[in-house]
């Protein structure tokens, strides 16, 4: 799976899960989701993203994966998913 298609899937997932009402391709890869920028997620939305990521990519996130830094940007989420997909393939 190419990195760009993974990131595009995550953008679409974030837009849908958080009901942002914007086009996924309009979101920059480094969009900060945790410090009150254009989009800011709270703890409930992190839970929604965790569930959506697990469902979409058929992965299981562990407690240690739930660090807010893994959800701070779209690129960080893509790196987390890529890591979990790699673990799943072992």
C-alpha positions, -999 to 999 in steps of 0.1 A, spaced: 0 0 0 15 33 -10 20 60 16 0 86 -3 -31 63 -7 -28 55 30 -28 92 39 -57 99 15 -77 71 32 -70 86 66 -80 121 54 -113 107 42 -118 88 74 -111 119 96 -135 140 75 -162 114 78 -156 105 115 -155 141 126 -182 153 102 -159 181 91 -179 191 60 -147 197 40 -130 179 11 -104 155 23 -78 166 -3 -81 201 12 -65 190 45 -27 194 47 -8 164 58 7 183 87 -26 198 99 -23 201 137 -54 184 152 -45 190 189 -37 227 195 -67 247 184 -60 252 147 -85 249 120 -96 215 133 -92 206 170 -101 171 183 -111 164 218 -109 131 237 -143 118 225 -132 125 189 -100 106 195 -121 76 206 -141 80 174 -109 81 153 -95 50 171 -127 30 163 -127 42 127 -90 34 122 -94 0 137 -124 -7 115 -111 7 83 -76 -9 84 -85 -40 104 -60 -32 131 -60 -33 169 -46 -3 187 -31 -10 221 -30 13 251 5 24 243 -7 35 208 -32 59 223 -7 86 230 -21 120 218 10 125 196 -1 96 174 -33 116 166 -17 151 165 -15 153 127 -27 133 97 8 122 90 12 109 126 -19 89 122 -6 75 89 26 65 106 8 48 134 -14 28 109 16 19 88 33 6 119 3 -14 130 -2 -29 95 35 -39 95 30 -57 129 -1 -74 116 19 -88 86 44 -105 109 
